[in-house]
Amino acid sequence: MGMAAAAVAVMVILVTSIQTIGGVIDKPIESDSPAKSATALTLSSSSSASASASAPTALSYKTPLAYGSNKLGEKTGELVEQAIATGFRHFVTAGHHQKHNETGVGIGWKASGIPRNELFLQTSFIPFSESHQDFKKQPSDPEELPSTIEEQVRLSIQTSLTALQTDHIDALLFNNFRAKMWDTDEIVKAWKVLEDYVDKGVLGQLGLTSVHDVEWFERFYNSTRIKPTIIQNRFHSNRKYDVPMQETFAKHDIWVQRFWLLNGSSGMGIKNKDMAKIKGVTPAQLMLGFAMSMGSETCLVGTKSLQHMKDDVEIAKCYPALFFDDEERKEYAQKLGMKQPKDQPLPGRSGIDYGNDKTPKCQSTQEI
Ligand SMILES: NC(=O)c1ccc[n+]([C@@H]2O[C@H](COP(=O)([O-])OP(=O)(O)OC[C@H]3O[C@@H](n4cnc5c(N)ncnc54)[C@H](OP(=O)(O)O)[C@@H]3O)[C@@H](O)[C@H]2O)c1
């Protein structure tokens, strides 16, 4: 087979594999906007859509990679626009949050020229507490902030819709301050209001941040009318890389979104740097690709570097071809420090059976 034919064959395998992994059907994004020239990530209909079936109009999308707006400050708009031009389509921000500039996300996607229905916009609600360091009062807020959590949710959603320049938000998460669960009764009260907004089609999916307690989650899950479909958690040794949560995530078809993949205990993926070198990708790319290979995972990144944006988009496209088999994924997990019980297989799988062909199929766009 000539080089060109071989390349086409690999592409066909890759596209087939990306469509198969996670049982999702991909729809390539088409647009006449300037960002068209970049190869965009595809938005995939999520199998968890059924969980929020009562949302009449909201779409349910899943991508392996999302751009988070944490600590981007004044540069948020510019960076979001750049991320869209590079291929990102899913954006994660937070309302009334000290470290997120939600308005910047709105400005960035508007400036990109990409139609709203080709983007997945996600935000979160944090309970209003002026004494808490993550909470930030917004200029449009009344002088006296609402005291009940129900009123706070309504005000927060209205503020987010205005900031994001949209009439609907694809997903909204209840944000637990710094991995400390908020009072359960208050979360339940807030959730009922969020459910009303799903009914109205203003919100798509609902989720929570920082849930590492199986029993708590099962109880909460059973108490809800509209089920949480998303959990956003750190991927970190101090939470056992969520191995204890894996069965629960699978049972409820939870879309797991990960932060601290690079700047946490993986040390930028350095624990597996030798494997990355052999594969011709950066340790950071391999770390992200490993998380993506776990099935329902979405990697959150908030890089300010164009080169890193390109690297991450590249891995999001080729991750099914990154690991040759599950043994290699297990080797990666072990070096990382994940303690996977023997009777609990690592979630997800390597995408393609290459037999004895160990030629790297993912390439970094930079010199390794
Ligand atoms: N729910 C929560 O409590 C919570 C907490 C933290 C974060 N989050 C969410 O997760 C998002 C990501 O936050 P994070 O703390 O995990 O990571 P991050 O803010 O993206 O930081 C990642 C660090 O890794 C570096 N890096 C090196 N290679 C990279 C590559 N290929 N791609 C991306 N970054 C690379 C980045 O530097 P360069 O900028 O130079 O690339 C940056 O310093 C946030 O924006 C936020 O939406 C949620």
The ligand as an SDF file (V2000), in Angstrom:
LIG
                    3D

 48 52  0  0  0  0  0  0  0  0999 V2000
  -15.1040   22.2220   39.8790 N   0  0  0  0  0  0  0  0  0  0  0  0
  -13.9540   22.6490   40.3840 C   0  0  0  0  0  0  0  0  0  0  0  0
  -13.7840   22.7600   41.5950 O   0  0  0  0  0  0  0  0  0  0  0  0
  -12.8370   22.9870   39.4350 C   0  0  0  0  0  0  0  0  0  0  0  0
  -11.5620   23.2400   39.9360 C   0  0  0  0  0  0  0  0  0  0  0  0
  -10.5240   23.5230   39.0570 C   0  0  0  0  0  0  0  0  0  0  0  0
  -10.7960   23.5830   37.6990 C   0  0  0  0  0  0  0  0  0  0  0  0
  -12.0630   23.3590   37.2280 N   0  0  0  0  0  0  0  0  0  0  0  0
  -12.3620   23.4470   35.7740 C   0  0  0  0  0  0  0  0  0  0  0  0
  -11.3740   22.7700   35.0340 O   0  0  0  0  0  0  0  0  0  0  0  0
  -10.7650   23.6540   34.0900 C   0  0  0  0  0  0  0  0  0  0  0  0
   -9.2920   23.2610   33.9300 C   0  0  0  0  0  0  0  0  0  0  0  0
   -8.6040   23.5750   35.1280 O   0  0  0  0  0  0  0  0  0  0  0  0
   -7.3240   22.7740   35.6140 P   0  0  0  0  0  0  0  0  0  0  0  0
   -6.9470   23.3750   36.9080 O   0  0  0  0  0  0  0  0  0  0  0  0
   -7.5410   21.3340   35.5290 O   0  0  0  0  0  0  0  0  0  0  0  0
   -6.2420   23.0430   34.5160 O   0  0  0  0  0  0  0  0  0  0  0  0
   -5.7050   24.3400   33.7830 P   0  0  0  0  0  0  0  0  0  0  0  0
   -6.2140   25.5660   34.4570 O   0  0  0  0  0  0  0  0  0  0  0  0
   -6.0010   24.1220   32.3790 O   0  0  0  0  0  0  0  0  0  0  0  0
   -4.1460   24.2550   34.0750 O   0  0  0  0  0  0  0  0  0  0  0  0
   -3.3840   23.3230   33.3880 C   0  0  0  0  0  0  0  0  0  0  0  0
   -1.9310   23.7230   33.4580 C   0  0  0  0  0  0  0  0  0  0  0  0
   -1.2450   22.8030   32.6260 O   0  0  0  0  0  0  0  0  0  0  0  0
   -0.4150   23.5190   31.6960 C   0  0  0  0  0  0  0  0  0  0  0  0
   -0.3260   22.7000   30.4640 N   0  0  0  0  0  0  0  0  0  0  0  0
    0.7870   22.0900   29.9850 C   0  0  0  0  0  0  0  0  0  0  0  0
    0.5380   21.3950   28.8710 N   0  0  0  0  0  0  0  0  0  0  0  0
   -0.7730   21.5490   28.6190 C   0  0  0  0  0  0  0  0  0  0  0  0
   -1.6390   21.0550   27.6240 C   0  0  0  0  0  0  0  0  0  0  0  0
   -1.2340   20.2760   26.6160 N   0  0  0  0  0  0  0  0  0  0  0  0
   -2.9500   21.3770   27.6880 N   0  0  0  0  0  0  0  0  0  0  0  0
   -3.4010   22.1610   28.6890 C   0  0  0  0  0  0  0  0  0  0  0  0
   -2.6340   22.6850   29.6650 N   0  0  0  0  0  0  0  0  0  0  0  0
   -1.3290   22.3710   29.6370 C   0  0  0  0  0  0  0  0  0  0  0  0
   -1.1140   24.8270   31.5130 C   0  0  0  0  0  0  0  0  0  0  0  0
   -0.1710   25.8040   31.1410 O   0  0  0  0  0  0  0  0  0  0  0  0
   -0.3890   26.6980   29.7880 P   0  0  0  0  0  0  0  0  0  0  0  0
   -1.4650   27.6810   30.0810 O   0  0  0  0  0  0  0  0  0  0  0  0
    0.9510   27.3010   29.5790 O   0  0  0  0  0  0  0  0  0  0  0  0
   -0.7440   25.7200   28.7260 O   0  0  0  0  0  0  0  0  0  0  0  0
   -1.6700   25.0990   32.9150 C   0  0  0  0  0  0  0  0  0  0  0  0
   -0.6920   25.6890   33.7150 O   0  0  0  0  0  0  0  0  0  0  0  0
  -10.9920   25.0320   34.6770 C   0  0  0  0  0  0  0  0  0  0  0  0
  -10.9680   26.0530   33.7340 O   0  0  0  0  0  0  0  0  0  0  0  0
  -12.3590   24.8770   35.3030 C   0  0  0  0  0  0  0  0  0  0  0  0
  -13.3680   25.0460   34.3390 O   0  0  0  0  0  0  0  0  0  0  0  0
  -13.0600   23.0440   38.0810 C   0  0  0  0  0  0  0  0  0  0  0  0
  1  2  1  0
  2  3  2  0
  2  4  1  0
  4  5  1  0
  4 48  2  0
  5  6  2  0
  6  7  1  0
  7  8  2  0
  8  9  1  0
  8 48  1  0
  9 10  1  0
  9 46  1  0
 10 11  1  0
 11 12  1  0
 11 44  1  0
 12 13  1  0
 13 14  1  0
 14 15  2  0
 14 16  1  0
 14 17  1  0
 17 18  1  0
 18 19  2  0
 18 20  1  0
 18 21  1  0
 21 22  1  0
 22 23  1  0
 23 24  1  0
 23 42  1  0
 24 25  1  0
 25 26  1  0
 25 36  1  0
 26 27  1  0
 26 35  1  0
 27 28  2  0
 28 29  1  0
 29 30  1  0
 29 35  2  0
 30 31  1  0
 30 32  2  0
 32 33  1  0
 33 34  2  0
 34 35  1  0
 36 37  1  0
 36 42  1  0
 37 38  1  0
 38 39  2  0
 38 40  1  0
 38 41  1  0
 42 43  1  0
 44 45  1  0
 44 46  1  0
 46 47  1  0
M  CHG  2   8   1  16  -1
M  END
$$$$
